[in-house]
Amino acid sequence: MDSQNPSYQPIDCNYYDRLEAWATLHEPVILEYLDESGQPHIETAVIRDLYVRNKAEFLLTEAGRELRLDRLIAVNHLPVPKTC
């Protein structure tokens, strides 16, 4: 993931709280996101961790996939607001 990209756009703070709740539950969620080339993907995963690196927020799945939060489209079909 492009963690050095200075154009990271934070997601909505309330939505971040939802992501933390899903991570705490350790239950599978449906992630809809854009990859580095802008192609959409959908996968089922368990959120293992949320963290900040180089001023960008990331989600880590139990399978080891790292997603920058501003690339998320929706989780469990709930669209991700882009501003905090």
Secondary structure, DSSP 4 states (H G I P E B T S, - for coil): --TT-TT--PPPHHHHHHHHHHHHHT--EEEEEE-TTS-EEEEEE-EEEEEEETTEEEEEETT--EEEGGGEEEETTEE-----
